[in-house]
Amino acid sequence: METWTWILLPLACDRDCMRLYHNPRCSKSRQAVALLTEAGYEFEVYLYLRDGIAPEDQEALASIEGIIRSNDVIGDLELSNLSSIDVQQLLMEQPKSLQRPVLIHNGQGVLGRPPELILEHLANQ
């Protein structure tokens, strides 16, 4: 009898890859997963609270307006004065501060607030 071992590897997100930063406890995030699935898109569900922020997505995430959940930031930071590098560092150190859901596609990020914005973004690609 053969024994199979499954190894889950992160996708190397190339040009056509889609990665959804997902928090299963968030209703908007669950809605984004459902919308993308129902629309027939193939995408990676990326559990950022477990896996952290993917280094290759830092720049795209930092470029999104409203990407920081101010209520989840630990410490006294003046969020309005953060540079792109500061946002990247904050997200790496405190992934919980990431607003969600976020889709990374073709090196661009789109915040799904509301989740339908993700489908609009894809329709315009």
C-alpha positions as CSV (number, residue, x, y, z in Angstrom):
1,M,0.0,0.0,0.0
2,E,1.4,3.4,-1.0
3,T,1.5,6.3,1.4
4,W,1.2,9.8,0.0
5,T,2.6,12.9,1.7
6,W,1.1,16.2,0.7
7,I,3.4,19.2,0.9
8,L,1.7,22.6,0.6
9,L,4.0,25.1,-1.1
10,P,3.2,28.8,-1.6
11,L,2.6,29.7,-5.2
12,A,5.3,31.7,-6.8
13,C,3.0,34.5,-8.0
14,D,4.0,35.2,-11.6
15,R,2.4,37.7,-13.9
16,D,-1.0,35.9,-14.2
17,C,-1.2,34.7,-10.6
18,M,-3.8,36.1,-8.2
19,R,-3.2,36.0,-4.5
20,L,-6.1,36.9,-2.1
21,Y,-5.0,38.1,1.4
22,H,-7.7,36.4,3.4
23,N,-8.9,36.3,7.0
24,P,-11.5,33.5,7.3
25,R,-13.0,35.3,10.3
26,C,-13.8,38.4,8.2
27,S,-17.2,38.4,6.4
28,K,-15.9,40.7,3.7
29,S,-13.0,38.4,3.1
30,R,-15.2,35.3,2.9
31,Q,-17.5,37.2,0.5
32,A,-14.5,38.0,-1.7
33,V,-13.5,34.3,-1.8
34,A,-17.1,33.4,-2.8
35,L,-17.3,36.1,-5.5
36,L,-14.0,35.0,-7.1
37,T,-14.9,31.3,-6.9
38,E,-18.4,31.9,-8.4
39,A,-16.9,34.0,-11.2
40,G,-14.5,31.1,-12.0
41,Y,-11.2,32.7,-11.2
42,E,-8.2,30.6,-10.1
43,F,-6.5,32.3,-7.2
44,E,-4.3,31.6,-4.2
45,V,-6.0,32.0,-0.8
46,Y,-3.2,33.5,1.3
47,L,-3.7,33.3,5.1
48,Y,-1.6,36.3,6.1
49,L,-2.3,36.0,9.8
50,R,-0.7,32.5,9.7
51,D,1.9,33.1,7.1
52,G,2.7,36.8,7.4
53,I,3.1,39.2,4.4
54,A,4.7,37.7,1.3
55,P,7.9,39.8,0.7
56,E,7.1,40.1,-3.0
57,D,3.8,41.7,-2.2
58,Q,5.1,44.4,0.2
59,E,5.4,47.2,-2.4
60,A,2.0,46.5,-4.0
61,L,0.3,46.4,-0.6
62,A,2.0,49.6,0.6
63,S,0.7,51.5,-2.5
64,I,-2.9,50.9,-1.6
65,E,-4.7,53.8,0.1
66,G,-6.4,52.7,3.4
67,I,-4.4,49.4,3.6
68,I,-3.7,49.8,7.4
69,R,-6.4,48.9,9.9
70,S,-5.7,51.6,12.5
71,N,-7.6,49.9,15.2
72,D,-5.3,46.8,15.0
73,V,-2.0,48.7,15.1
74,I,0.0,48.1,18.3
75,G,1.8,51.2,19.6
76,D,1.5,54.9,19.1
77,L,2.1,55.5,15.4
78,E,1.0,58.6,13.4
79,L,-0.4,56.6,10.4
80,S,-1.0,59.6,8.2
81,N,2.8,60.3,8.1
82,L,4.0,56.8,7.2
83,S,6.2,56.5,4.1
84,S,5.8,53.4,1.8
85,I,8.8,51.8,3.5
86,D,7.2,52.5,6.9
87,V,4.0,50.9,5.8
88,Q,5.9,47.8,4.4
89,Q,7.7,47.5,7.7
90,L,4.5,47.9,9.8
91,L,2.8,45.2,7.7
92,M,5.7,42.8,8.1
93,E,5.9,43.3,11.9
94,Q,2.1,43.5,12.4
95,P,0.3,41.6,9.7
96,K,-3.0,41.9,11.7
97,S,-3.0,45.6,10.8
98,L,-3.6,44.7,7.1
99,Q,-7.0,45.7,5.8
100,R,-8.7,42.9,4.0
101,P,-9.6,41.4,1.7
102,V,-6.8,42.4,-0.7
103,L,-6.1,40.9,-4.1
104,I,-2.7,41.0,-5.7
105,H,-2.8,40.6,-9.4
106,N,-0.1,41.5,-12.0
107,G,1.9,43.3,-9.4
108,Q,-1.0,45.5,-8.4
109,G,-3.1,45.4,-5.2
110,V,-6.8,46.1,-4.9
111,L,-8.6,46.5,-1.6
112,G,-11.9,44.7,-1.6
113,R,-14.0,47.2,0.4
114,P,-16.6,46.4,-0.8
115,P,-15.5,43.0,-2.2
116,E,-17.1,43.7,-5.5
117,L,-14.3,46.1,-6.2
118,I,-12.1,43.1,-6.7
119,L,-14.3,41.9,-9.6
120,E,-14.4,45.4,-11.1
121,H,-10.6,45.5,-11.0
122,L,-10.4,42.1,-12.8
123,A,-13.0,43.1,-15.4
124,N,-10.9,46.2,-16.3
125,Q,-7.7,44.2,-16.8
